[in-house]
Amino acid sequence: MTRKKTSIERLHKIISLDVAISYKLLRFINSAYFYRLQEVKTVKHGIAYLGEHQLRRFLILVIVSELAIDKPSELVRLSLVRAKFCELLALQSRFKNVSMEMFLLGLFSLIDSMLETKMEVIMEKLPIAKEIKQALSSQTGDYIYFLKAVVAYERGQIPTFTRALEQINVDQAQVPDMYLDSLQYANTLM
């Protein structure tokens, strides 16, 4: 229990030093996505409310949005949709224990466009799971089927989409709701 309190204290000190991140954290935590009855009014309360998993996700979102600051906002929005969609697909598959990795897979799927650099070069420098790197840089491995499903769904490529869903064993009937949830997630954050 003491360790968690210490972590929250340390995170509070770090995040509170950056006004922009503090502002974004409070905006994020009080967004419609969380359906809160009462506003979170302090950074410390926001950190405690989010917990480690959601706080990591928030910080990654902030970093990605900063990387794409001079790019069209639609690029960031599409990355957020893909991130949430990949995560939701994972939660309905045998990959549910790595749903956060699937979130990152979707989120980083357009990072080459954001940075105007080849995906292979970016993946060499990022400290993320090798399965994510493999899917994004060489389009191989088990994770690639999540990205193929998401991209095929976006483009209306039904045969490719169906094959990808079969590979990850997700029921196609659930997908429209997952996609709508992903759109709502991205729209709320934007």
N, CA and C atoms as an extended XYZ file, in Angstrom:
570
Properties=species:S:1:pos:R:3:atomname:S:1:resname:S:1:resid:I:1 pbc="F F F"
N         0.829       -1.199        0.000 N   MET     1
C         0.000        0.000        0.000 CA  MET     1
C         0.869        1.257        0.000 C   MET     1
N         1.934        1.275        0.781 N   THR     2
C         2.805        2.436        0.843 CA  THR     2
C         3.466        2.684       -0.503 C   THR     2
N         3.864        1.590       -1.178 N   ARG     3
C         4.531        1.726       -2.460 CA  ARG     3
C         3.633        2.431       -3.474 C   ARG     3
N         2.356        2.071       -3.522 N   LYS     4
C         1.426        2.696       -4.446 CA  LYS     4
C         1.291        4.187       -4.152 C   LYS     4
N         1.198        4.541       -2.867 N   LYS     5
C         1.088        5.939       -2.487 CA  LYS     5
C         2.341        6.705       -2.909 C   LYS     5
N         3.504        6.094       -2.735 N   THR     6
C         4.743        6.728       -3.144 CA  THR     6
C         4.761        6.939       -4.649 C   THR     6
N         4.312        5.955       -5.395 N   SER     7
C         4.271        6.078       -6.850 CA  SER     7
C         3.349        7.210       -7.269 C   SER     7
N         2.196        7.308       -6.643 N   ILE     8
C         1.266        8.387       -6.967 CA  ILE     8
C         1.888        9.736       -6.623 C   ILE     8
N         2.557        9.816       -5.497 N   GLU     9
C         3.230       11.061       -5.109 CA  GLU     9
C         4.289       11.455       -6.132 C   GLU     9
N         5.102       10.488       -6.540 N   ARG    10
C         6.164       10.772       -7.517 CA  ARG    10
C         5.577       11.194       -8.853 C   ARG    10
N         4.555       10.471       -9.308 N   LEU    11
C         3.904       10.816      -10.570 CA  LEU    11
C         3.278       12.208      -10.491 C   LEU    11
N         2.668       12.499       -9.356 N   HIS    12
C         2.057       13.807       -9.157 CA  HIS    12
C         3.100       14.912       -9.303 C   HIS    12
N         4.257       14.723       -8.674 N   LYS    13
C         5.315       15.739       -8.757 CA  LYS    13
C         5.794       15.920      -10.191 C   LYS    13
N         5.957       14.825      -10.906 N   ILE    14
C         6.449       14.887      -12.285 CA  ILE    14
C         5.423       15.540      -13.204 C   ILE    14
N         4.193       15.059      -13.150 N   ILE    15
C         3.155       15.578      -14.050 CA  ILE    15
C         2.795       17.016      -13.713 C   ILE    15
N         2.787       17.359      -12.451 N   SER    16
C         2.426       18.720      -12.045 CA  SER    16
C         3.419       19.764      -12.538 C   SER    16
N         4.639       19.351      -12.851 N   LEU    17
C         5.633       20.288      -13.366 CA  LEU    17
C         5.326       20.735      -14.790 C   LEU    17
N         4.530       19.964      -15.496 N   ASP    18
C         4.185       20.292      -16.878 CA  ASP    18
C         2.728       20.734      -16.942 C   ASP    18
N         2.518       22.013      -17.139 N   VAL    19
C         1.167       22.569      -17.148 CA  VAL    19
C         0.327       21.953      -18.265 C   VAL    19
N         0.922       21.772      -19.430 N   ALA    20
C         0.173       21.232      -20.572 CA  ALA    20
C        -0.306       19.810      -20.294 C   ALA    20
N         0.559       18.974      -19.734 N   ILE    21
C         0.166       17.592      -19.432 CA  ILE    21
C        -0.873       17.575      -18.311 C   ILE    21
N        -0.709       18.421      -17.317 N   SER    22
C        -1.695       18.501      -16.231 CA  SER    22
C        -3.062       18.876      -16.784 C   SER    22
N        -3.076       19.877      -17.656 N   TYR    23
C        -4.328       20.311      -18.283 CA  TYR    23
C        -4.953       19.170      -19.086 C   TYR    23
N        -4.130       18.500      -19.905 N   LYS    24
C        -4.633       17.401      -20.732 CA  LYS    24
C        -5.135       16.242      -19.879 C   LYS    24
N        -4.452       15.969      -18.778 N   LEU    25
C        -4.891       14.896      -17.879 CA  LEU    25
C        -6.267       15.207      -17.303 C   LEU    25
N        -6.460       16.424      -16.814 N   LEU    26
C        -7.759       16.791      -16.241 CA  LEU    26
C        -8.853       16.812      -17.302 C   LEU    26
N        -8.522       17.273      -18.499 N   ARG    27
C        -9.501       17.235      -19.595 CA  ARG    27
C        -9.864       15.802      -19.955 C   ARG    27
N        -8.857       14.937      -20.030 N   PHE    28
C        -9.050       13.527      -20.367 CA  PHE    28
C        -9.922       12.827      -19.329 C   PHE    28
N        -9.586       12.984      -18.078 N   ILE    29
C       -10.289       12.278      -17.001 CA  ILE    29
C       -11.719       12.785      -16.843 C   ILE    29
N       -11.964       14.027      -17.196 N   ASN    30
C       -13.310       14.592      -17.075 CA  ASN    30
C       -14.096       14.532      -18.382 C   ASN    30
N       -13.555       13.839      -19.379 N   SER    31
C       -14.255       13.722      -20.668 CA  SER    31
C       -15.463       12.805      -20.539 C   SER    31
N       -16.329       12.886      -21.504 N   ALA    32
C       -17.547       12.066      -21.517 CA  ALA    32
C       -17.229       10.582      -21.557 C   ALA    32
N       -16.044       10.222      -22.002 N   TYR    33
C       -15.663        8.811      -22.098 CA  TYR    33
C       -15.740        8.107      -20.745 C   TYR    33
N       -15.426        8.813      -19.675 N   PHE    34
C       -15.399        8.205      -18.342 CA  PHE    34
C       -16.732        8.286      -17.598 C   PHE    34
N       -17.687        9.029      -18.100 N   TYR    35
C       -19.023        9.122      -17.489 CA  TYR    35
C       -18.968        9.399      -15.981 C   TYR    35
N       -18.198       10.374      -15.587 N   ARG    36
C       -18.056       10.705      -14.168 CA  ARG    36
C       -19.196       11.612      -13.720 C   ARG    36
N       -19.691       11.373      -12.515 N   LEU    37
C       -20.730       12.228      -11.955 CA  LEU    37
C       -20.129       13.502      -11.369 C   LEU    37
N       -18.925       13.369      -10.796 N   GLN    38
C       -18.242       14.535      -10.233 CA  GLN    38
C       -16.930       14.745      -10.969 C   GLN    38
N       -16.569       15.999      -11.142 N   GLU    39
C       -15.319       16.318      -11.808 CA  GLU    39
C       -14.126       15.954      -10.941 C   GLU    39
N       -13.065       15.536      -11.599 N   VAL    40
C       -11.774       15.369      -10.935 CA  VAL    40
C       -11.092       16.726      -11.051 C   VAL    40
N       -10.729       17.308       -9.910 N   LYS    41
C       -10.228       18.679       -9.921 CA  LYS    41
C        -8.743       18.799       -9.645 C   LYS    41
N        -8.080       17.685       -9.277 N   THR    42
C        -6.648       17.761       -9.011 CA  THR    42
C        -5.910       16.690       -9.802 C   THR    42
N        -4.669       16.977      -10.116 N   VAL    43
C        -3.824       16.028      -10.841 CA  VAL    43
C        -3.655       14.756      -10.026 C   VAL    43
N        -3.448       14.903       -8.745 N   LYS    44
C        -3.244       13.756       -7.869 CA  LYS    44
C        -4.461       12.829       -7.883 C   LYS    44
N        -5.646       13.402       -7.810 N   HIS    45
C        -6.874       12.616       -7.859 CA  HIS    45
C        -7.013       11.938       -9.228 C   HIS    45
N        -6.659       12.653      -10.288 N   GLY    46
C        -6.716       12.088      -11.635 CA  GLY    46
C        -5.799       10.896      -11.797 C   GLY    46
N        -4.591       10.995      -11.258 N   ILE    47
C        -3.631        9.890      -11.324 CA  ILE    47
C        -4.162        8.688      -10.562 C   ILE    47
N        -4.679        8.935       -9.372 N   ALA    48
C        -5.226        7.845       -8.561 CA  ALA    48
C        -6.432        7.199       -9.245 C   ALA    48
N        -7.278        8.024       -9.845 N   TYR    49
C        -8.478        7.507      -10.498 CA  TYR    49
C        -8.121        6.632      -11.700 C   TYR    49
N        -7.187        7.102      -12.510 N   LEU    50
C        -6.820        6.365      -13.712 CA  LEU    50
C        -6.126        5.042      -13.403 C   LEU    50
N        -5.241        5.052      -12.443 N   GLY    51
C        -4.458        3.853      -12.184 CA  GLY    51
C        -3.315        3.743      -13.180 C   GLY    51
N        -2.424        2.820      -12.923 N   GLU    52
C        -1.204        2.690      -13.717 CA  GLU    52
C        -1.488        2.388      -15.192 C   GLU    52
N        -2.379        1.454      -15.450 N   HIS    53
C        -2.663        1.026      -16.825 CA  HIS    53
C        -3.204        2.185      -17.663 C   HIS    53
N        -4.230        2.855      -17.171 N   GLN    54
C        -4.833        3.960      -17.913 CA  GLN    54
C        -3.914        5.180      -17.970 C   GLN    54
N        -3.108        5.397      -16.930 N   LEU    55
C        -2.182        6.525      -16.933 CA  LEU    55
C        -1.114        6.329      -18.009 C   LEU    55
N        -0.610        5.112      -18.128 N   ARG    56
C         0.349        4.818      -19.204 CA  ARG    56
C        -0.271        5.119      -20.561 C   ARG    56
N        -1.485        4.652      -20.734 N   ARG    57
C        -2.187        4.871      -22.002 CA  ARG    57
C        -2.330        6.369      -22.267 C   ARG    57
N        -2.729        7.117      -21.260 N   PHE    58
C        -2.883        8.564      -21.402 CA  PHE    58
C        -1.566        9.218      -21.823 C   PHE    58
N        -0.477        8.856      -21.167 N   LEU    59
C         0.817        9.461      -21.484 CA  LEU    59
C         1.264        9.111      -22.900 C   LEU    59
N         0.996        7.886      -23.335 N   ILE    60
C         1.316        7.493      -24.709 CA  ILE    60
C         0.495        8.321      -25.690 C   ILE    60
N        -0.773        8.539      -25.374 N   LEU    61
C        -1.631        9.360      -26.243 CA  LEU    61
C        -1.100       10.787      -26.348 C   LEU    61
N        -0.656       11.337      -25.230 N   VAL    62
C        -0.108       12.695      -25.226 CA  VAL    62
C         1.136       12.753      -26.113 C   VAL    62
N         1.996       11.764      -25.975 N   ILE    63
C         3.230       11.736      -26.766 CA  ILE    63
C         2.915       11.633      -28.256 C   ILE    63
N         2.018       10.727      -28.612 N   VAL    64
C         1.668       10.557      -30.027 CA  VAL    64
C         1.035       11.830      -30.581 C   VAL    64
N         0.166       12.466      -29.814 N   SER    65
C        -0.453       13.697      -30.315 CA  SER    65
C         0.584       14.802      -30.478 C   SER    65
N         1.597       14.826      -29.634 N   GLU    66
C         2.672       15.812      -29.770 CA  GLU    66
C         3.530       15.528      -31.001 C   GLU    66
N         3.730       14.253      -31.311 N   LEU    67
C         4.506       13.891      -32.502 CA  LEU    67
C         3.822       14.370      -33.779 C   LEU    67
N         2.508       14.392      -33.745 N   ALA    68
C         1.728       14.742      -34.943 CA  ALA    68
C         1.191       16.166      -34.884 C   ALA    68
N         1.840       17.022      -34.137 N   ILE    69
C         1.332       18.364      -33.906 CA  ILE    69
C         1.151       19.153      -35.213 C   ILE    69
N         2.017       18.929      -36.198 N   ASP    70
C         1.911       19.665      -37.453 CA  ASP    70
C         1.238       18.855      -38.559 C   ASP    70
N         0.601       17.761      -38.175 N   LYS    71
C        -0.110       16.891      -39.121 CA  LYS    71
C        -1.612       17.105      -38.978 C   LYS    71
N        -2.371       16.673      -39.980 N   PRO    72
C        -3.830       16.795      -39.862 CA  PRO    72
C        -4.348       16.035      -38.637 C   PRO    72
N        -5.288       16.630      -37.938 N   SER    73
C        -5.827       16.001      -36.729 CA  SER    73
C        -6.497       14.666      -37.041 C   SER    73
N        -6.940       14.484      -38.266 N   GLU    74
C        -7.572       13.220      -38.664 CA  GLU    74
C        -6.593       12.055      -38.551 C   GLU    74
N        -5.313       12.312      -38.730 N   LEU    75
C        -4.299       11.266      -38.611 CA  LEU    75
C        -4.238       10.750      -37.169 C   LEU    75
N        -4.264       11.646      -36.208 N   VAL    76
C        -4.268       11.256      -34.798 CA  VAL    76
C        -5.584       10.563      -34.458 C   VAL    76
N        -6.682       11.111      -34.941 N   ARG    77
C        -7.990       10.511      -34.668 CA  ARG    77
C        -8.057        9.086      -35.205 C   ARG    77
N        -7.570        8.858      -36.422 N   LEU    78
C        -7.580        7.521      -36.999 CA  LEU    78
C        -6.686        6.573      -36.199 C   LEU    78
N        -5.570        7.074      -35.713 N   SER    79
C        -4.694        6.255      -34.857 CA  SER    79
C        -5.411        5.849      -33.579 C   SER    79
N        -6.168        6.772      -33.001 N   LEU    80
C        -6.918        6.469      -31.781 CA  LEU    80
C        -8.020        5.443      -32.049 C   LEU    80
N        -8.703        5.594      -33.181 N   VAL    81
C        -9.744        4.621      -33.550 CA  VAL    81
C        -9.114        3.242      -33.707 C   VAL    81
N        -8.014        3.176      -34.439 N   ARG    82
C        -7.336        1.894      -34.642 CA  ARG    82
C        -6.860        1.291      -33.330 C   ARG    82
N        -6.340        2.136      -32.453 N   ALA    83
C        -5.845        1.643      -31.162 CA  ALA    83
C        -6.969        0.987      -30.363 C   ALA    83
N        -8.066        1.692      -30.229 N   LYS    84
C        -9.187        1.163      -29.447 CA  LYS    84
C        -9.804       -0.052      -30.127 C   LYS    84
N        -9.908       -0.009      -31.443 N   PHE    85
C       -10.492       -1.121      -32.190 CA  PHE    85
C        -9.631       -2.378      -32.039 C   PHE    85
N        -8.316       -2.240      -32.166 N   CYS    86
C        -7.417       -3.387      -31.964 CA  CYS    86
C        -7.557       -3.938      -30.547 C   CYS    86
N        -7.637       -3.047      -29.568 N   GLU    87
C        -7.791       -3.482      -28.179 CA  GLU    87
C        -9.093       -4.244      -27.984 C   GLU    87
N       -10.186       -3.717      -28.511 N   LEU    88
C       -11.486       -4.377      -28.354 CA  LEU    88
C       -11.520       -5.730      -29.060 C   LEU    88
N       -10.906       -5.813      -30.225 N   LEU    89
C       -10.807       -7.100      -30.911 CA  LEU    89
C       -10.011       -8.094      -30.069 C   LEU    89
N        -8.922       -7.632      -29.489 N   ALA    90
C        -8.090       -8.504      -28.651 CA  ALA    90
C        -8.872       -9.034      -27.455 C   ALA    90
N        -9.677       -8.176      -26.858 N   LEU    91
C       -10.450       -8.591      -25.682 CA  LEU    91
C       -11.465       -9.681      -26.007 C   LEU    91
N       -11.820       -9.819      -27.278 N   GLN    92
C       -12.762      -10.865      -27.697 CA  GLN    92
C       -12.042      -12.081      -28.283 C   GLN    92
N       -10.733      -12.085      -28.207 N   SER    93
C        -9.946      -13.154      -28.807 CA  SER    93
C        -9.101      -13.868      -27.757 C   SER    93
N        -8.288      -14.781      -28.229 N   ARG    94
C        -7.364      -15.478      -27.331 CA  ARG    94
C        -6.203      -14.582      -26.904 C   ARG    94
N        -6.157      -13.378      -27.424 N   PHE    95
C        -5.096      -12.421      -27.116 CA  PHE    95
C        -5.501      -11.398      -26.051 C   PHE    95
N        -6.555      -11.691      -25.296 N   LYS    96
C        -7.057      -10.692      -24.346 CA  LYS    96
C        -6.022      -10.263      -23.312 C   LYS    96
N        -5.070      -11.138      -22.992 N   ASN    97
C        -4.053      -10.782      -21.992 CA  ASN    97
C        -3.022       -9.781      -22.531 C   ASN    97
N        -3.032       -9.517      -23.835 N   VAL    98
C        -2.115       -8.527      -24.409 CA  VAL    98
C        -2.897       -7.397      -25.095 C   VAL    98
N        -4.051       -7.087      -24.552 N   SER    99
C        -4.892       -6.052      -25.171 CA  SER    99
C        -4.198       -4.688      -25.180 C   SER    99
N        -3.367       -4.400      -24.179 N   MET   100
C        -2.631       -3.129      -24.174 CA  MET   100
C        -1.632       -3.089      -25.325 C   MET   100
N        -1.019       -4.219      -25.629 N   GLU   101
C        -0.105       -4.266      -26.773 CA  GLU   101
C        -0.875       -4.034      -28.077 C   GLU   101
N        -2.074       -4.573      -28.152 N   MET   102
C        -2.888       -4.362      -29.350 CA  MET   102
C        -3.284       -2.896      -29.476 C   MET   102
N        -3.524       -2.254      -28.343 N   PHE   103
C        -3.799       -0.820      -28.343 CA  PHE   103
C        -2.610       -0.081      -28.963 C   PHE   103
N        -1.405       -0.421      -28.528 N   LEU   104
C        -0.200        0.211      -29.070 CA  LEU   104
C        -0.027       -0.086      -30.554 C   LEU   104
N        -0.344       -1.313      -30.956 N   LEU   105
C        -0.255       -1.690      -32.361 CA  LEU   105
C        -1.097       -0.744      -33.217 C   LEU   105
N        -2.340       -0.549      -32.823 N   GLY   106
C        -3.204        0.357      -33.571 CA  GLY   106
C        -2.734        1.801      -33.498 C   GLY   106
N        -2.316        2.213      -32.319 N   LEU   107
C        -1.883        3.598      -32.120 CA  LEU   107
C        -0.656        3.928      -32.965 C   LEU   107
N         0.275        2.997      -33.053 N   PHE   108
C         1.511        3.236      -33.809 CA  PHE   108
C         1.396        2.874      -35.286 C   PHE   108
N         0.236        2.427      -35.724 N   SER   109
C         0.090        1.981      -37.109 CA  SER   109
C         0.281        3.094      -38.134 C   SER   109
N         0.157        4.334      -37.715 N   LEU   110
C         0.338        5.466      -38.631 CA  LEU   110
C         1.513        6.357      -38.224 C   LEU   110
N         2.350        5.874      -37.327 N   ILE   111
C         3.443        6.705      -36.821 CA  ILE   111
C         4.454        7.038      -37.907 C   ILE   111
N         4.557        6.173      -38.903 N   ASP   112
C         5.461        6.478      -40.016 CA  ASP   112
C         4.988        7.713      -40.777 C   ASP   112
N         3.691        7.848      -40.932 N   SER   113
C         3.136        9.044      -41.599 CA  SER   113
C         3.307       10.281      -40.725 C   SER   113
N         3.160       10.111      -39.423 N   MET   114
C         3.305       11.245      -38.510 CA  MET   114
C         4.738       11.773      -38.503 C   MET   114
N         5.677       10.843      -38.506 N   LEU   115
C         7.088       11.225      -38.414 CA  LEU   115
C         7.768       11.351      -39.780 C   LEU   115
N         7.049       10.968      -40.835 N   GLU   116
C         7.595       10.975      -42.190 CA  GLU   116
C         8.919       10.214      -42.251 C   GLU   116
N         8.890        9.023      -41.665 N   THR   117
C        10.058        8.143      -41.603 CA  THR   117
C         9.584        6.721      -41.855 C   THR   117
N        10.447        5.902      -42.410 N   LYS   118
C        10.079        4.509      -42.664 CA  LYS   118
C         9.776        3.787      -41.358 C   LYS   118
N         8.755        2.944      -41.405 N   MET   119
C         8.322        2.197      -40.222 CA  MET   119
C         9.460        1.361      -39.633 C   MET   119
N        10.271        0.751      -40.484 N   GLU   120
C        11.369       -0.090      -40.013 CA  GLU   120
C        12.353        0.707      -39.150 C   GLU   120
N        12.635        1.922      -39.557 N   VAL   121
C        13.562        2.787      -38.819 CA  VAL   121
C        12.970        3.147      -37.452 C   VAL   121
N        11.699        3.481      -37.438 N   ILE   122
C        11.034        3.841      -36.185 CA  ILE   122
C        11.003        2.650      -35.237 C   ILE   122
N        10.660        1.473      -35.757 N   MET   123
C        10.543        0.277      -34.920 CA  MET   123
C        11.875       -0.134      -34.305 C   MET   123
N        12.972        0.146      -35.000 N   GLU   124
C        14.296       -0.170      -34.450 CA  GLU   124
C        14.562        0.604      -33.169 C   GLU   124
N        13.995        1.798      -33.080 N   LYS   125
C        14.291        2.695      -31.959 CA  LYS   125
C        13.294        2.613      -30.806 C   LYS   125
N        12.128        2.010      -31.045 N   LEU   126
C        11.093        1.972      -30.010 CA  LEU   126
C        11.233        0.764      -29.095 C   LEU   126
N        11.160        0.983      -27.790 N   PRO   127
C        11.229       -0.142      -26.841 CA  PRO   127
C         9.846       -0.764      -26.605 C   PRO   127
N         9.334       -1.439      -27.622 N   ILE   128
C         8.034       -2.089      -27.508 CA  ILE   128
C         8.184       -3.561      -27.855 C   ILE   128
N         7.136       -4.336      -27.623 N   ALA   129
C         7.161       -5.782      -27.844 CA  ALA   129
C         7.572       -6.109      -29.280 C   ALA   129
N         8.371       -7.156      -29.411 N   LYS   130
C         8.856       -7.543      -30.742 CA  LYS   130
C         7.711       -7.933      -31.663 C   LYS   130
N         6.613       -8.445      -31.111 N   GLU   131
C         5.462       -8.814      -31.939 CA  GLU   131
C         4.823       -7.584      -32.593 C   GLU   131
N         4.819       -6.468      -31.869 N   ILE   132
C         4.293       -5.223      -32.430 CA  ILE   132
C         5.225       -4.741      -33.536 C   ILE   132
N         6.514       -4.748      -33.249 N   LYS   133
C         7.499       -4.329      -34.247 CA  LYS   133
C         7.390       -5.180      -35.506 C   LYS   133
N         7.261       -6.479      -35.306 N   GLN   134
C         7.166       -7.418      -36.428 CA  GLN   134
C         5.923       -7.117      -37.279 C   GLN   134
N         4.803       -6.915      -36.630 N   ALA   135
C         3.558       -6.632      -37.350 CA  ALA   135
C         3.659       -5.323      -38.127 C   ALA   135
N         4.212       -4.296      -37.510 N   LEU   136
C         4.261       -2.984      -38.146 CA  LEU   136
C         5.355       -2.851      -39.198 C   LEU   136
N         6.506       -3.460      -38.955 N   SER   137
C         7.602       -3.257      -39.904 CA  SER   137
C         7.650       -4.295      -41.020 C   SER   137
N         7.284       -5.551      -40.719 N   SER   138
C         7.380       -6.571      -41.775 CA  SER   138
C         6.042       -7.227      -42.110 C   SER   138
N         4.967       -6.746      -41.472 N   GLN   139
C         3.618       -7.269      -41.738 CA  GLN   139
C         3.529       -8.778      -41.515 C   GLN   139
N         4.216       -9.270      -40.472 N   THR   140
C         4.202      -10.703      -40.163 CA  THR   140
C         3.855      -10.920      -38.697 C   THR   140
N         3.669      -12.191      -38.334 N   GLY   141
C         3.370      -12.560      -36.963 CA  GLY   141
C         1.875      -12.594      -36.704 C   GLY   141
N         1.510      -13.056      -35.514 N   ASP   142
C         0.099      -13.186      -35.150 CA  ASP   142
C        -0.611      -11.843      -34.992 C   ASP   142
N         0.110      -10.817      -34.562 N   TYR   143
C        -0.514       -9.524      -34.313 CA  TYR   143
C        -0.992       -8.843      -35.600 C   TYR   143
N        -0.386       -9.174      -36.727 N   ILE   144
C        -0.724       -8.490      -37.967 CA  ILE   144
C        -2.187       -8.680      -38.338 C   ILE   144
N        -2.804       -9.779      -37.906 N   TYR   145
C        -4.196      -10.029      -38.256 CA  TYR   145
C        -5.139       -9.002      -37.627 C   TYR   145
N        -4.765       -8.478      -36.481 N   PHE   146
C        -5.571       -7.421      -35.857 CA  PHE   146
C        -5.523       -6.157      -36.711 C   PHE   146
N        -4.332       -5.799      -37.130 N   LEU   147
C        -4.196       -4.604      -37.955 CA  LEU   147
C        -4.850       -4.801      -39.322 C   LEU   147
N        -4.701       -5.992      -39.885 N   LYS   148
C        -5.353       -6.271      -41.170 CA  LYS   148
C        -6.874       -6.164      -41.040 C   LYS   148
N        -7.416       -6.673      -39.945 N   ALA   149
C        -8.867       -6.600      -39.731 CA  ALA   149
C        -9.321       -5.151      -39.639 C   ALA   149
N        -8.600       -4.357      -38.894 N   VAL   150
C        -8.967       -2.952      -38.686 CA  VAL   150
C        -8.890       -2.166      -39.998 C   VAL   150
N        -7.794       -2.304      -40.704 N   VAL   151
C        -7.614       -1.564      -41.954 CA  VAL   151
C        -8.631       -2.024      -42.999 C   VAL   151
N        -8.862       -3.326      -43.094 N   ALA   152
C        -9.847       -3.837      -44.059 CA  ALA   152
C       -11.247       -3.336      -43.717 C   ALA   152
N       -11.573       -3.251      -42.435 N   TYR   153
C       -12.886       -2.744      -42.021 CA  TYR   153
C       -13.035       -1.273      -42.417 C   TYR   153
N       -11.974       -0.485      -42.177 N   GLU   154
C       -11.989        0.929      -42.561 CA  GLU   154
C       -12.243        1.103      -44.061 C   GLU   154
N       -11.650        0.237      -44.843 N   ARG   155
C       -11.707        0.360      -46.305 CA  ARG   155
C       -12.852       -0.414      -46.942 C   ARG   155
N       -13.625       -1.127      -46.125 N   GLY   156
C       -14.737       -1.906      -46.658 CA  GLY   156
C       -14.298       -3.116      -47.467 C   GLY   156
N       -13.132       -3.643      -47.162 N   GLN   157
C       -12.604       -4.819      -47.861 CA  GLN   157
C       -13.055       -6.081      -47.119 C   GLN   157
N       -14.273       -6.495      -47.388 N   ILE   158
C       -14.923       -7.562      -46.636 CA  ILE   158
C       -14.172       -8.898      -46.690 C   ILE   158
N       -13.727       -9.383      -47.838 N   PRO   159
C       -13.011      -10.679      -47.839 CA  PRO   159
C       -11.748      -10.665      -46.968 C   PRO   159
N       -10.957       -9.602      -47.070 N   THR   160
C        -9.741       -9.482      -46.255 CA  THR   160
C       -10.102       -9.386      -44.776 C   THR   160
N       -11.119       -8.602      -44.492 N   PHE   161
C       -11.601       -8.431      -43.121 CA  PHE   161
C       -12.049       -9.772      -42.533 C   PHE   161
N       -12.827      -10.526      -43.283 N   THR   162
C       -13.349      -11.816      -42.820 CA  THR   162
C       -12.217      -12.804      -42.555 C   THR   162
N       -11.244      -12.846      -43.462 N   ARG   163
C       -10.094      -13.753      -43.266 CA  ARG   163
C        -9.300      -13.380      -42.011 C   ARG   163
N        -9.094      -12.095      -41.803 N   ALA   164
C        -8.344      -11.645      -40.622 CA  ALA   164
C        -9.092      -12.006      -39.336 C   ALA   164
N       -10.415      -11.816      -39.336 N   LEU   165
C       -11.206      -12.172      -38.152 CA  LEU   165
C       -11.142      -13.673      -37.875 C   LEU   165
N       -11.135      -14.464      -38.924 N   GLU   166
C       -11.026      -15.917      -38.750 CA  GLU   166
C        -9.694      -16.270      -38.093 C   GLU   166
N        -8.632      -15.571      -38.454 N   GLN   167
C        -7.303      -15.840      -37.886 CA  GLN   167
C        -7.243      -15.534      -36.385 C   GLN   167
N        -8.002      -14.538      -35.967 N   ILE   168
C        -7.974      -14.176      -34.540 CA  ILE   168
C        -9.189      -14.716      -33.789 C   ILE   168
N       -10.064      -15.386      -34.528 N   ASN   169
C       -11.226      -16.055      -33.942 CA  ASN   169
C       -12.162      -15.089      -33.202 C   ASN   169
N       -12.569      -14.047      -33.910 N   VAL   170
C       -13.507      -13.067      -33.356 CA  VAL   170
C       -14.789      -13.129      -34.171 C   VAL   170
N       -15.917      -13.117      -33.474 N   ASP   171
C       -17.229      -13.164      -34.108 CA  ASP   171
C       -17.512      -11.848      -34.831 C   ASP   171
N       -17.813      -11.936      -36.106 N   GLN   172
C       -18.043      -10.761      -36.931 CA  GLN   172
C       -19.254       -9.943      -36.480 C   GLN   172
N       -20.210      -10.570      -35.839 N   ALA   173
C       -21.425       -9.872      -35.412 CA  ALA   173
C       -21.140       -8.787      -34.376 C   ALA   173
N       -20.064       -8.926      -33.621 N   GLN   174
C       -19.730       -7.954      -32.570 CA  GLN   174
C       -18.981       -6.735      -33.100 C   GLN   174
N       -18.445       -6.842      -34.282 N   VAL   175
C       -17.536       -5.828      -34.800 CA  VAL   175
C       -18.173       -4.441      -34.977 C   VAL   175
N       -19.369       -4.317      -35.528 N   PRO   176
C       -19.918       -2.953      -35.679 CA  PRO   176
C       -19.997       -2.187      -34.359 C   PRO   176
N       -20.390       -2.851      -33.290 N   ASP   177
C       -20.442       -2.180      -31.985 CA  ASP   177
C       -19.047       -1.800      -31.505 C   ASP   177
N       -18.073       -2.685      -31.734 N   MET   178
C       -16.690       -2.379      -31.352 CA  MET   178
C       -16.186       -1.151      -32.106 C   MET   178
N       -16.509       -1.106      -33.386 N   TYR   179
C       -16.044        0.029      -34.192 CA  TYR   179
C       -16.703        1.332      -33.732 C   TYR   179
N       -17.988        1.275      -33.443 N   LEU   180
C       -18.669        2.474      -32.939 CA  LEU   180
C       -18.083        2.923      -31.605 C   LEU   180
N       -17.769        1.972      -30.726 N   ASP   181
C       -17.118        2.302      -29.453 CA  ASP   181
C       -15.762        2.961      -29.701 C   ASP   181
N       -15.045        2.461      -30.697 N   SER   182
C       -13.732        3.017      -31.029 CA  SER   182
C       -13.867        4.441      -31.555 C   SER   182
N       -14.860        4.667      -32.389 N   LEU   183
C       -15.103        6.028      -32.893 CA  LEU   183
C       -15.457        6.976      -31.760 C   LEU   183
N       -16.307        6.525      -30.863 N   GLN   184
C       -16.703        7.359      -29.720 CA  GLN   184
C       -15.493        7.669      -28.855 C   GLN   184
N       -14.663        6.682      -28.622 N   TYR   185
C       -13.450        6.855      -27.827 CA  TYR   185
C       -12.576        7.950      -28.462 C   TYR   185
N       -12.306        7.818      -29.749 N   ALA   186
C       -11.444        8.790      -30.434 CA  ALA   186
C       -12.066       10.175      -30.457 C   ALA   186
N       -13.349       10.255      -30.734 N   ASN   187
C       -14.021       11.550      -30.791 CA  ASN   187
C       -14.023       12.235      -29.431 C   ASN   187
N       -14.201       11.458      -28.378 N   THR   188
C       -14.170       12.035      -27.033 CA  THR   188
C       -12.804       12.590      -26.693 C   THR   188
N       -11.766       11.875      -27.071 N   LEU   189
C       -10.410       12.332      -26.753 CA  LEU   189
C        -9.979       13.510      -27.612 C   LEU   189
N       -10.519       13.592      -28.812 N   MET   190
C       -10.133       14.678      -29.698 CA  MET   190
C       -10.875       15.957      -29.319 C   MET   190
